[in-house]
Amino acid sequence: MPGVRKRGEVIRDFILNNITENENIAALTAHQFDISLPAVYKHIDRLVSLKLVTKKSGRFVLQSKRYTYNYRINASLSEDFVWENDIKKHFSMLPENVRRMWTYGFLEIFNNAIEHSKGGNIRVVIDENRIFTSLAISDNGIGIFKNIKTKFKLLEEKDALLELTKGKRTTDKTRHSGQGIFFVSKVFDDFMIVSGGIIFGSSPEKNNPVKTSKTKFSTLVYMGLANNSTRKIKSVFDKFSTEIPGDFDKTMVPVHFANSDDLVSRSQARRILSGLELFKEVILDFKDITYIGQAFADEIFRVFPNMNPNTSITAQNANTEVQQMINRAINTKL
């Protein structure tokens, strides 16, 4: 009876997609499909037999598998060889658009670990279940934020967070464009970099890679993506293009990464603006910024545009006081 089988698949898919967020998945499913609890448990038993669901601490959860790979950094280690021989097989059954995102993300981050970490070892940890896959790449090198701090002569490692949000910023211009981490952070549902106690991105509440890591690391990069994601790499790249699709000439910078309680000076403004002349369009996000000084606003919204007429710079999420200061700078006539 094809109709009965199809309804059963729908019920089991509902269970798989909702089991993580609901402690009483049986009652929720029974209500959703107007069926009895014994009928729901038959579907759960089926998922258990398929090793998609298991019982843990008195509740049903998705059954996950973990795979760990360790590599020694040397002249022969390459990201494409590791991908083809060890990692690719874990994503072979996923939709093409999802496979492409994983290919892109892994190759970019693993290559960064090889060429920039100045460490000796790299560890890759993959966690996968029926609906979600995550991958963490860690190394024992110098630390990404420390490396950026040294390269750009920053005052603190926290200042490196601002540089990462810009794009086109790299510690090795001869071999890298600086776009890798910027776009990888936009491609995935979850993305996080942890180094030296500093976190860039968001930490997943469950299966936190920092808490579950059993080894010491200098830098850990975590990526997570729904197995049925409809996102495509092209659409991500196009969001940061103004005219030619795929041409990276637009960026958005969260101003709160400037790592200062009071944004009042021209030097602070110049730190934010550094490298942004490489873009045609710059959006500064003033979310969580309550106040800016006149000199700070003048440097960004009057001086910078006058010196860089090919780069437009705008603000978003500015409160009334901040917007007034921005308007004052824009309307200043000398």
C-alpha positions as CSV (number, residue, x, y, z in Angstrom):
1,M,0.0,0.0,0.0
2,P,2.1,3.0,-1.3
3,G,-0.1,5.5,0.5
4,V,0.4,4.0,3.9
5,R,4.2,3.7,3.4
6,K,4.4,7.3,2.3
7,R,2.6,8.5,5.4
8,G,4.9,6.5,7.5
9,E,7.9,8.2,5.9
10,V,6.4,11.6,6.5
11,I,5.9,10.7,10.2
12,R,9.4,9.4,10.6
13,D,10.8,12.5,8.8
14,F,8.9,14.7,11.3
15,I,10.3,12.8,14.2
16,L,13.9,13.1,12.9
17,N,13.5,16.8,12.2
18,N,12.0,17.7,15.6
19,I,13.5,15.3,18.0
20,T,16.4,17.5,19.0
21,E,14.3,20.4,20.1
22,N,11.5,18.5,21.8
23,E,12.0,16.3,24.9
24,N,8.6,14.6,24.4
25,I,8.8,13.9,20.7
26,A,6.2,11.1,21.0
27,A,3.5,13.3,22.3
28,L,4.3,16.0,19.8
29,T,4.1,13.5,16.9
30,A,0.9,11.9,18.2
31,H,-0.7,15.4,18.3
32,Q,0.7,16.4,14.9
33,F,-0.6,13.4,13.0
34,D,-3.6,12.5,15.2
35,I,-2.3,9.0,16.0
36,S,-1.9,7.0,19.2
37,L,1.3,7.0,21.3
38,P,1.8,3.2,20.6
39,A,1.7,4.0,16.9
40,V,4.3,6.7,17.3
41,Y,6.6,4.4,19.3
42,K,6.4,1.9,16.4
43,H,7.9,4.6,14.1
44,I,10.5,5.4,16.7
45,D,11.4,1.7,17.0
46,R,11.8,1.7,13.3
47,L,14.2,4.6,13.4
48,V,16.1,2.9,16.3
49,S,16.5,-0.2,14.2
50,L,17.9,1.9,11.3
51,K,20.4,3.4,13.8
52,L,19.1,6.9,13.2
53,V,17.7,7.4,16.7
54,T,18.9,6.2,20.1
55,K,17.9,6.6,23.7
56,K,20.1,8.7,26.0
57,S,19.5,9.8,29.6
58,G,15.9,8.7,29.3
59,R,15.0,10.5,26.1
60,F,15.2,9.8,22.4
61,V,17.9,11.6,20.4
62,L,19.4,11.5,17.0
63,Q,22.2,8.9,16.8
64,S,25.4,10.6,15.7
65,K,28.7,9.2,14.4
66,R,32.0,10.8,15.0
67,Y,35.1,10.4,12.9
68,T,38.6,11.8,13.8
69,Y,41.6,12.2,11.6
70,N,45.1,13.5,12.5
71,Y,47.7,14.9,10.2
72,R,51.3,16.0,10.6
73,I,52.1,19.3,8.8
74,N,54.9,18.8,6.3
75,A,55.8,19.7,2.7
76,S,53.7,16.8,1.3
77,L,50.5,17.5,3.1
78,S,47.8,19.1,0.9
79,E,44.1,19.9,1.5
80,D,42.9,18.3,-1.8
81,F,44.6,15.0,-1.1
82,V,43.1,14.9,2.4
83,W,39.7,15.7,1.0
84,E,39.7,13.1,-1.7
85,N,41.2,10.3,0.4
86,D,39.6,10.8,3.9
87,I,36.9,13.5,4.1
88,K,34.9,13.5,0.9
89,K,33.3,10.1,1.5
90,H,31.4,11.5,4.5
91,F,29.5,13.9,2.3
92,S,29.0,11.8,-0.8
93,M,25.3,11.1,-0.1
94,L,24.3,14.7,0.5
95,P,22.7,17.0,-2.1
96,E,25.0,18.5,-4.7
97,N,24.7,22.1,-3.4
98,V,25.5,20.9,0.2
99,R,28.5,18.9,-1.0
100,R,29.9,21.9,-2.8
101,M,29.6,24.0,0.3
102,W,31.5,21.4,2.3
103,T,34.1,21.0,-0.4
104,Y,34.7,24.8,-0.4
105,G,34.7,25.1,3.4
106,F,37.0,22.2,4.1
107,L,39.6,23.1,1.4
108,E,39.8,26.8,2.5
109,I,40.1,26.1,6.3
110,F,42.4,23.1,6.0
111,N,44.7,25.1,3.6
112,N,44.8,28.0,6.1
113,A,45.9,25.5,8.8
114,I,48.7,24.2,6.6
115,E,50.0,27.5,5.4
116,H,49.3,30.0,8.3
117,S,49.2,28.1,11.6
118,K,53.0,27.6,11.9
119,G,52.1,24.4,13.8
120,G,53.0,20.8,13.5
121,N,49.6,19.0,13.7
122,I,46.1,19.3,12.4
123,R,43.1,17.4,13.7
124,V,39.8,17.0,11.8
125,V,36.6,15.9,13.7
126,I,33.4,15.1,11.9
127,D,30.1,14.6,13.7
128,E,27.1,13.6,11.5
129,N,23.5,12.5,12.1
130,R,20.4,12.2,9.9
131,I,19.8,15.9,9.6
132,F,23.0,17.8,10.5
133,T,26.7,17.5,10.0
134,S,29.5,19.4,11.6
135,L,33.3,19.5,11.1
136,A,36.0,21.0,13.3
137,I,39.5,21.6,12.2
138,S,42.1,22.4,14.9
139,D,45.8,23.0,14.9
140,N,48.6,23.5,17.5
141,G,50.2,26.5,15.8
142,I,50.6,30.2,16.7
143,G,46.9,31.0,16.8
144,I,45.0,32.9,14.1
145,F,44.2,36.0,16.1
146,K,47.8,36.3,17.4
147,N,49.0,35.9,13.8
148,I,46.7,38.7,12.5
149,K,47.6,40.9,15.4
150,T,51.3,40.6,14.6
151,K,50.9,41.1,10.8
152,F,48.7,44.2,11.1
153,K,50.5,45.6,14.1
154,L,47.3,45.6,16.2
155,L,47.2,46.5,19.9
156,E,45.3,43.4,21.0
157,E,44.4,40.0,19.6
158,K,40.7,41.0,19.9
159,D,41.3,43.6,17.3
160,A,41.8,40.8,14.8
161,L,38.0,40.1,14.9
162,L,37.4,43.4,13.0
163,E,39.9,42.4,10.3
164,L,38.2,39.0,9.8
165,T,34.8,40.7,9.2
166,K,36.1,42.9,6.3
167,G,37.2,40.3,3.8
168,K,40.2,40.9,1.5
169,R,42.5,40.9,4.5
170,T,45.3,38.4,4.6
171,T,48.6,37.9,6.3
172,D,50.1,36.6,3.0
173,K,49.0,38.7,0.0
174,T,51.3,36.8,-2.4
175,R,49.4,33.6,-1.9
176,H,45.9,34.5,-0.6
177,S,43.2,37.0,-1.4
178,G,41.8,37.1,2.2
179,Q,38.4,36.1,1.0
180,G,38.4,32.5,2.3
181,I,37.4,32.8,5.9
182,F,35.0,35.7,5.1
183,F,33.0,33.6,2.7
184,V,33.2,30.3,4.6
185,S,31.7,32.1,7.6
186,K,28.7,33.1,5.4
187,V,28.2,29.7,3.8
188,F,27.5,27.6,6.8
189,D,24.6,27.6,9.3
190,D,27.1,27.6,12.2
191,F,30.6,28.9,12.0
192,M,33.0,29.6,14.9
193,I,36.7,30.3,15.3
194,V,38.2,29.8,18.8
195,S,41.8,30.8,19.6
196,G,43.5,32.1,22.7
197,G,40.2,32.3,24.5
198,I,38.7,34.6,21.8
199,I,35.6,33.5,19.9
200,F,34.6,34.7,16.4
201,G,31.1,33.6,15.3
202,S,28.5,31.8,17.2
203,S,28.9,28.7,19.5
204,P,26.3,25.9,19.0
205,E,24.5,25.2,22.2
206,K,24.7,21.4,21.6
207,N,27.8,19.5,20.7
208,N,30.0,22.5,21.5
209,P,33.3,21.7,19.7
210,V,35.3,23.5,22.4
211,K,33.7,21.6,25.3
212,T,33.9,18.2,23.5
213,S,37.5,18.6,22.3
214,K,39.8,16.3,24.1
215,T,43.0,17.8,22.8
216,K,44.7,21.2,23.3
217,F,44.6,23.5,20.3
218,S,45.8,26.9,19.3
219,T,43.0,27.5,16.7
220,L,39.8,25.6,16.2
221,V,37.4,26.3,13.3
222,Y,33.9,24.8,13.5
223,M,31.5,24.5,10.6
224,G,28.0,23.1,10.7
225,L,25.3,22.7,8.1
226,A,21.9,21.1,7.7
227,N,22.1,18.1,5.4
228,N,19.0,19.3,3.4
229,S,20.1,23.0,3.1
230,T,18.9,24.7,0.0
231,R,21.6,27.4,0.1
232,K,24.0,27.6,-2.8
233,I,27.5,29.0,-2.8
234,K,26.7,31.3,-5.8
235,S,23.9,33.0,-3.9
236,V,26.3,33.7,-1.0
237,F,28.9,35.3,-3.3
238,D,26.3,37.3,-5.1
239,K,25.2,39.0,-1.9
240,F,28.6,40.7,-1.8
241,S,28.6,41.8,-5.4
242,T,27.3,45.2,-6.6
243,E,27.2,44.8,-10.4
244,I,29.0,41.7,-11.6
245,P,27.8,38.5,-10.0
246,G,30.6,36.9,-8.0
247,D,32.7,40.0,-8.0
248,F,33.6,40.6,-4.3
249,D,33.3,44.4,-4.2
250,K,30.8,44.8,-1.3
251,T,31.2,44.1,2.4
252,M,29.5,44.7,5.7
253,V,31.5,45.4,8.9
254,P,30.0,45.1,12.4
255,V,31.4,48.2,14.1
256,H,31.2,46.6,17.6
257,F,34.2,44.5,16.7
258,A,36.3,47.7,17.0
259,N,36.9,46.5,20.6
260,S,36.3,49.9,22.3
261,D,33.7,51.2,24.6
262,D,33.9,54.8,23.2
263,L,34.3,55.3,19.5
264,V,35.4,59.0,19.4
265,S,38.8,59.4,17.7
266,R,40.0,59.6,14.2
267,S,42.5,56.8,14.8
268,Q,39.7,54.4,15.8
269,A,37.8,55.3,12.6
270,R,41.0,54.7,10.5
271,R,41.4,51.3,12.1
272,I,37.9,50.4,11.0
273,L,38.4,51.9,7.5
274,S,41.7,50.2,6.9
275,G,41.4,48.1,3.7
276,L,37.9,49.1,2.9
277,E,39.0,51.3,0.0
278,L,39.3,48.0,-1.9
279,F,35.5,47.8,-2.1
280,K,32.9,49.6,-4.1
281,E,30.3,49.4,-1.4
282,V,30.8,49.3,2.4
283,I,28.0,48.9,4.9
284,L,28.9,49.7,8.5
285,D,26.6,48.0,11.0
286,F,26.2,50.1,14.1
287,K,24.1,47.5,16.0
288,D,24.8,47.7,19.8
289,I,26.7,51.0,19.4
290,T,25.1,53.7,21.6
291,Y,27.4,56.7,20.9
292,I,30.1,57.9,18.5
293,G,32.1,61.1,18.6
294,Q,32.2,63.9,16.1
295,A,35.8,63.2,15.0
296,F,35.1,59.5,14.5
297,A,32.0,60.2,12.4
298,D,33.7,62.9,10.4
299,E,36.6,60.6,9.5
300,I,34.4,57.9,8.3
301,F,31.5,59.7,6.6
302,R,33.3,62.9,5.2
303,V,37.0,62.4,5.0
304,F,37.1,58.8,3.8
305,P,34.5,59.4,1.0
306,N,36.4,62.5,-0.2
307,M,39.6,60.5,-0.4
308,N,38.0,57.4,-1.9
309,P,35.3,58.6,-4.3
310,N,35.0,55.1,-5.8
311,T,33.9,53.6,-2.5
312,S,30.4,54.3,-1.1
313,I,30.0,54.0,2.6
314,T,26.7,53.8,4.5
315,A,25.4,52.9,7.9
316,Q,22.7,50.6,9.2
317,N,21.2,49.8,12.6
318,A,22.3,53.2,14.0
319,N,20.3,54.5,16.9
320,T,18.9,58.1,16.8
321,E,22.0,59.7,18.5
322,V,24.5,57.8,16.3
323,Q,22.5,58.6,13.1
324,Q,22.4,62.3,14.0
325,M,26.2,62.4,14.4
326,I,26.5,60.6,11.0
327,N,24.2,63.1,9.3
328,R,26.2,65.9,10.8
329,A,29.4,64.6,9.3
330,I,27.8,63.9,5.9
331,N,26.3,67.4,5.7
332,T,29.4,69.3,6.8
333,K,30.6,71.7,4.2
334,L,34.1,73.1,4.2
